[in-house]
Every structure is written in C-alpha cells, then in structure tokens.
Amino acid sequence: MAENWNLFGRFKMSLYEQQTVLDSLELVADNGKKMPAIKVFSASIKYLSEQLIKEIIKQVCYTTEKDVKWVITVPAIWSQPAKSFIRKAAIMAGIESEMLTIALEPEAAAICLKHLPLEKKKLGEVGDNYRTFSPGSSYIIVDSGGGTIDITTHEVLEDGSVKELFQSSGGDWGGTKVNDRIMQFFEDVLGSLTMSELRQNHQLDILELERNIETAKRSLSTHRRKMTITIPAEILDQYKKIHHADLSSVKSATLRDGRTIEFMFSSGKLRMDHDTSCSFFEESINSICDHLRNMFPMSTGQDIDTIIMVGGFANCSILIRTILIEFPDKHVLVPEEAEWSVLKGAVIFGHDPWLIKQRRSRYTYGAKCKKLFKEGEHDAKKKVEENGKVFCQDLFSKHVEIGELITVGEYQTNKKYRVSHESMAKIQLYASRNPDPKYVTDEGCFKIGELEICSPELEVGSKTRVQLSFSHTEIEARLSHRKSGTSSALYLDTNF
C-alpha cells in the first residue's frame, strides 16, 4: 500500500554543508515522517548495486559480486564527514570497503573529457582537447549538477597528469534551484490552502507537476520562445474547489519577491513568454557567473583560458549562452551527453585513478592532543594533571594546512599516538578554515571524526606510529604492524 511508503526527494542535498555528526542526521519525507539518513542512503545504494549486478550477470554469466570494483561519486565541495558517511552507507548496503572507491565528480568529468574523441563535443572546436590537456595548460571545470555547482581548477603537468590549482569550490546553485523557483511561482498562484491540500492528500499529483516542470525547463532554450508546463487535472480540480474559480481565469500574479508576471492557463497547460521563463534561471546562473568572476583574479599568472561545462545543467542553452557572453575571452567546452561525463569518468577513474597527481587541501586538518604544559605558551584554562605531570589539553596538532598542495598517494604525516585502551588507539581529527589554529576549541574548529586503530600488537600506555594521508578523496590512515610486517588502511569514522 502506498501509505506504507515514504518519498524522500533530492535527499543527496542533505549532506551539503554538513560538517560533522552525520550519523544522527534525519531526513523528512514528503509526508512529514522522519527516518535516519543513513538508512535512506544505504537502501538506495543497495537497490542500485543489486540491479547493476543482475544486469552484469546477464551479460557476463560467470561474474560474481566479488569481481566488481565500485566507484561512488560525490561533489568535491563535500566535507570529509559527508564522504565518510557515503562509505559507511555503501558498506551497510553490502559493498566491501576494500572494493569501494570514492571519486570527486569534477575530477571524474575531467578524466572523461581527456579521453573523449575530438569530435564528441557539443560546443568547442577541433583541437580544443589538445590545447586544453597539453602540458602547461590550465582549465576550470564546472560540474553543473541538479543540486550543486562543483568547480575545480587544474594545471596539466608534463606527464599528462594534473594538479589542482585552487581548493575546489561551488555552491547549491544547480538546476533544481530553477525548479524550486518555478515551484514557488505555483505556490504563489495556487495559494497556501490549495498547496497544503495537495501536499497532504495528493502527493502523486505534486510529483507529476515537479516532473512536468523539469521537462519544461529542459525544453526551454535560446530558440524556443515559450515555456509550457502541463498541469495535472487534480491540481486544476482542487484549485476550483477551494477558490470557486477556474485557474484559466488567472492571468497574472505578484510573487513573493515583489515581481508581477503574466502568463496564460489553457487546456490544462500553463504558458509563459521567454523573458518571464528565463527569469527563473537568473538566481542560479548569476551565482555561477559571480563565482567564476571572483575566481579569475585568483588565477593571475596561471593563464586559465578554458571553461569546461559538464553535468546535466550544462545542457541548458540559457546557462551556456550566459557563460559565453560573460566570459568572451575564454574557450568554452561542452561535451556531448554532458550529463554522463561524471559517470563515464568514474569508470575510467576506477581503473586508473592516477591522472590526478596533486590536490589542494580544503581545510587545515589536525588531531586533538595534549602536551606538557608550558607557562606563558599555553592557556591556563587548558591545564590538567595526570599521573603527577601537568599537561595542556585540547591542542590542535596540525597535519595539513588549508590550501596546501599535497601529492596523491603520499602520506603527509607520520606520527606516534598513545594507546588508551587494550589493543586500541583513537585519533580525534578536527578541521578549520584558519591556517594555524592553536586549540581544537578555537572558533571555526570542528570535529570531523575519529580514526579507531585496532591491533593485537598494541599495549596500553605505549605509542604506535600511524601514517595519515589527506591527498586521496578521503582521509586515510595506514597502520603498520611490526610483528607481522603487514599494514592496514583505515577510514574516518563519523560515529562519535
């Protein structure tokens, strides 16, 4: 029965700007019911992985689940706890951790474009690929998805690999921002009573309207002069029932932003002229252009002359036209099937992740620690006494500084940590936008998770050497076992 199901729309965006404590995160369904986010994400990954395995076995009958390496893509602007959350959800869905790689979406798209034949571009000239990916060249890649706009800058090195020039950046200005503005328009026109009734008792009709809005948004272009949206019959009936008038009698509306716009309802469809339709795109497109405009002064001396547009929203001719107008001195590349760039690049990344050679740290990362207290250097409020010694607690032991260029595959720190429990040591990791925080309690510092190191070789009170890497798409630790000569990889745990 439908009432036993919950609909969660665009739930991926719930992880946007989440910095810490994600295991307690709850999602609210369209009917108002709540559910742990980890359950929704893991169920979705489980369903997709099971369907994919079925299709693979149909084509290659001798394949088993153990033969499959999984790659899940995430926005580059997501926090480390958000990436760790996705890994945990995948593990809960039955995917083995060692068979899982987290890929950053704009990087995956860049990998796809690098391998794309020269003629497979929707916008761009023959030779653009050679110019863009030749050693010494630089480019900005704009992954224009539904929820987020994810922007990364790369410089191509002599061996063909790339390094990140600036920290990845972006915002929640994706294509669904346009849908939200159109939906707000309908709320202003239909009224709160009609919308409340529809959301409570006619959720399928609301869902159909949202799908029709997406279809109409995609069909609008610089050549198609009107936007036409089909209105479900139940919405027309509910409006008439509540307002005692046909929706076709409404010719204009004053929106919540103060604008008055004109439109026409007829034969179950709403029609708006081109200028009015384009106004719903303005907030998203202006945010993208403003952000890019602010980035180019940072690139002085880098000679970044190419903007690569990928993602589903990159198919929007209104967005691309604006980019061309606002940045006339830049080459703009749009691959064919731009919405598939991330997926195709992720497959290549799963086989060969080494195209990305160096990344920029988005935060200053460090571990919580304590040291012997020094008068005049440490805050007296942080003084604690243990076993006859006086320590300073809550110190921020910096590992990597914000903006620091780090080489992929290398471990940036090699430090010793004290074992607090039998066979176990815990490292509490923090992050900050401040390049040199002193205490983990400083303003702007936040805990991103813990690394729990377990080994039968660990003894209480002893210290163990741990290597930490901040160069991969996730924070990774490697513990070397002295007696066995083996090592094990650990990933961030946000359950604290």
Secondary structure, 3 states (H helix, E strand, C coil): CHHHCCCCCCHHHHHCCCCCCCCCCEEECCCCCEEEHHHHHHHHHHHHHHHHHHHHHHHCCCCCHHHCCEEEEECCCCCHHHHHHHHHHHHHCCCCHHHEEEEEHHHHHHHHHHCCCCCCEEECCCCHHHHHCCCCCEEEEEEECCCCEEEEEEEECCCCCEEECCCCEEECCCHHHHHHHHHHHHHHHHCHHHHHHHHHHCHHHHHHHHHHHHHHHHHCCCCCCEEEEECCHHHHHHHHHHHCCCHHHCCEEECCCCCEEECEEECCEEEEEHHHHHHCCHHHHHHHHHHHHHHHHHHCCCCEEEEEEECHHHHCHHHHHHHHHHCCCCEEEEECCHHHHHHHHHHHHHHCHHHEEEEECCCEEEEEEEEECCCCCCCHHHEEEECCEEEEEEEEEEEECCCCEEECCCCCEEEEEECCECCEEEEEEEEECCCCCCECCCCCCEEEEEEEEECCCCCCCCEEEEEEECCCCCCEEEEECCCCCCEEEEECECCC
